[in-house]
Amino acid sequence: MVNIDATIIAQVLNFIILLAILAKFCYKPLLKVMDDRRNRIINNLDSAEQTRLEAEELKKQYAQQLADARAEATAIVDKANKIGQKLHDDYMSQAQAEKEQLMATAREHIEQEKQQAMLDVRTEVISLATEIAGKVVSEKLTGAGDQALIASTADKVLNK
């Protein structure tokens, strides 16, 4: 049988006292440290989740701002293209108007030159006709009536 002597009782009492001392001074602080650590981990996880949500919100905002900036850039480019096209069209119409004005001026100048050339030719024809007629008739025609007759004859020849 089991013999219970004073040594076993002392060992059991020492063991119980040791458990009480450990429970009082080690177990409760150890549980407190573990609870604090668990709470800190939970807070860190909550903080990380909150930070992740904020980061996602910022990402959405930046994506929206980027889309807005791209839309604005596209609008600016379109506006610049329209202004450029308008300027091009304005310059082209201005150049066309200047071309037409220059052509009209050139036509007028050509017409004036043509009229002047016709007058010069008419005068020369009259002079030559008078000289030829004078040589043919052997006398020089100098009268005003003779000059008018030659001028009308030259006009008829030139208009044919």
C-alpha positions as CSV (number, residue, x, y, z in Angstrom):
1,M,0.0,0.0,0.0
2,V,0.9,3.5,-0.2
3,N,2.7,4.9,2.7
4,I,2.0,8.6,3.2
5,D,4.7,10.1,5.2
6,A,5.6,13.6,5.9
7,T,7.9,14.0,2.9
8,I,5.1,13.4,0.4
9,I,2.8,15.7,2.3
10,A,5.6,18.4,2.3
11,Q,6.2,17.9,-1.4
12,V,2.4,18.1,-2.2
13,L,2.2,21.3,0.0
14,N,5.3,22.7,-1.7
15,F,3.8,21.9,-5.1
16,I,0.5,23.6,-4.2
17,I,2.3,26.7,-2.8
18,L,4.4,26.8,-6.0
19,L,1.3,26.6,-8.1
20,A,-0.3,29.4,-6.1
21,I,2.8,31.6,-6.4
22,L,3.1,30.9,-10.1
23,A,-0.6,31.6,-10.6
24,K,-0.4,34.9,-8.7
25,F,2.9,36.2,-10.1
26,C,3.4,34.4,-13.5
27,Y,0.2,33.1,-14.9
28,K,-1.9,36.3,-14.5
29,P,0.8,38.6,-16.0
30,L,1.4,36.0,-18.8
31,L,-2.3,36.0,-19.6
32,K,-2.4,39.8,-19.5
33,V,0.6,39.9,-21.9
34,M,-1.1,37.4,-24.2
35,D,-4.4,39.4,-24.0
36,D,-2.5,42.6,-24.8
37,R,-0.8,41.0,-27.7
38,R,-4.0,39.6,-29.0
39,N,-5.7,43.0,-28.7
40,R,-2.7,44.7,-30.4
41,I,-2.8,42.1,-33.3
42,I,-6.6,42.7,-33.6
43,N,-6.0,46.5,-33.6
44,N,-3.3,46.1,-36.2
45,L,-5.5,44.0,-38.4
46,D,-8.3,46.5,-38.1
47,S,-5.9,49.3,-38.8
48,A,-4.5,47.4,-41.8
49,E,-8.1,46.8,-43.1
50,Q,-8.9,50.5,-42.6
51,T,-5.7,51.5,-44.4
52,R,-6.5,49.1,-47.3
53,L,-10.0,50.5,-47.6
54,E,-8.6,54.1,-47.6
55,A,-6.0,53.0,-50.2
56,E,-8.7,51.5,-52.4
57,E,-10.7,54.8,-52.1
58,L,-7.6,56.8,-53.0
59,K,-7.0,54.5,-55.9
60,K,-10.6,55.1,-57.1
61,Q,-10.2,58.9,-56.7
62,Y,-6.9,58.8,-58.6
63,A,-8.4,56.7,-61.4
64,Q,-11.3,59.2,-61.6
65,Q,-8.9,62.1,-61.7
66,L,-6.8,60.4,-64.3
67,A,-9.9,59.8,-66.4
68,D,-11.0,63.4,-66.0
69,A,-7.5,64.6,-66.9
70,R,-7.6,62.4,-70.0
71,A,-11.0,63.7,-71.0
72,E,-9.9,67.3,-70.4
73,A,-6.7,66.7,-72.5
74,T,-8.8,65.2,-75.3
75,A,-11.2,68.2,-75.1
76,I,-8.2,70.6,-75.3
77,V,-6.8,68.7,-78.3
78,D,-10.1,68.6,-80.1
79,K,-10.6,72.4,-79.4
80,A,-7.0,73.0,-80.7
81,N,-7.8,71.0,-83.8
82,K,-11.0,72.9,-84.4
83,I,-9.2,76.2,-84.0
84,G,-6.5,75.0,-86.3
85,Q,-9.0,73.9,-88.9
86,K,-10.8,77.2,-88.6
87,L,-7.6,79.1,-89.1
88,H,-6.7,76.9,-92.0
89,D,-10.1,77.5,-93.6
90,D,-9.9,81.3,-93.0
91,Y,-6.4,81.5,-94.5
92,M,-7.5,79.4,-97.5
93,S,-10.6,81.6,-98.1
94,Q,-8.5,84.7,-97.7
95,A,-5.9,83.3,-100.1
96,Q,-8.7,82.4,-102.6
97,A,-10.1,85.9,-102.3
98,E,-6.6,87.4,-102.9
99,K,-6.1,85.1,-105.8
100,E,-9.4,86.1,-107.4
101,Q,-8.7,89.8,-106.8
102,L,-5.2,89.4,-108.4
103,M,-6.7,87.5,-111.3
104,A,-9.3,90.3,-111.8
105,T,-6.6,92.9,-111.6
106,A,-4.5,91.0,-114.1
107,R,-7.4,90.6,-116.4
108,E,-8.1,94.4,-116.2
109,H,-4.4,95.1,-116.8
110,I,-4.3,92.7,-119.8
111,E,-7.5,94.3,-121.2
112,Q,-5.9,97.7,-120.8
113,E,-2.7,96.5,-122.5
114,K,-4.8,95.0,-125.3
115,Q,-6.7,98.2,-125.8
116,Q,-3.5,100.2,-125.8
117,A,-1.9,97.7,-128.2
118,M,-5.0,98.0,-130.5
119,L,-4.7,101.8,-130.4
120,D,-1.0,101.6,-131.1
121,V,-1.6,99.1,-134.0
122,R,-4.5,101.3,-135.3
123,T,-2.3,104.4,-135.2
124,E,0.5,102.5,-136.9
125,V,-1.8,101.1,-139.6
126,I,-3.2,104.5,-140.2
127,S,0.3,105.9,-140.6
128,L,1.4,103.1,-142.8
129,A,-1.8,103.2,-144.9
130,T,-1.4,107.0,-145.3
131,E,2.2,106.5,-146.4
132,I,1.4,103.7,-148.8
133,A,-1.5,105.5,-150.2
134,G,0.7,108.6,-150.6
135,K,3.3,106.6,-152.5
136,V,0.6,104.9,-154.6
137,V,-1.1,108.1,-155.5
138,S,2.3,109.9,-155.6
139,E,1.2,112.5,-153.4
140,K,1.0,112.6,-149.7
141,L,-2.4,112.6,-148.1
142,T,-2.5,115.2,-145.3
143,G,-6.0,116.4,-145.2
144,A,-8.3,115.7,-142.3
145,G,-10.9,114.0,-144.5
146,D,-8.2,111.8,-145.9
147,Q,-7.1,110.8,-142.4
148,A,-10.7,110.0,-141.4
149,L,-11.2,107.9,-144.5
150,I,-8.0,105.9,-143.7
151,A,-9.0,105.5,-140.0
152,S,-12.4,104.1,-140.9
153,T,-10.8,101.7,-143.4
154,A,-8.2,100.6,-140.8
155,D,-11.0,100.0,-138.3
156,K,-12.9,97.8,-140.7
157,V,-9.7,95.8,-141.5
158,L,-8.9,95.4,-137.8
159,N,-12.4,94.3,-136.8
160,K,-12.6,91.5,-139.4
